[in-house]
């Protein structure tokens, strides 16, 4: 009698366990659950890509600053300025032509149209 009760209880427990396992798997395979799983995976992938892109951008910015410093040193742009050295005079360019200037050339008398003579 005890043997039959043991095997009956074992069978019931195995049946409950198998039924629970199958129901969980069926719930995982519903369209809503599959869509939610896919959305979660996509969000995780997006986060990983964003983290890598931010890391790449930081690396690029650091290397760019280092290279700019190297070029500045090579061109002498980062050299200290000597206060005793005189700077060159500022050159002004007129925005409007000065017709009284002796170097002024009246361009209205010259034609640059290649098709005018033909």
Buried (B, 14 or more C-beta within 10 A) or exposed (E): EEEEEEEEEEEEEEEEEEEEEEEEEEEEEEEEEEEEEEEEEEEEEEEEEEEEEEEEEEEEEEEEEEEEEEEEEEEEEEEEEEEEEEEEEEEEEEEEEEEEEEEEEEEEEEEEEEEEEE
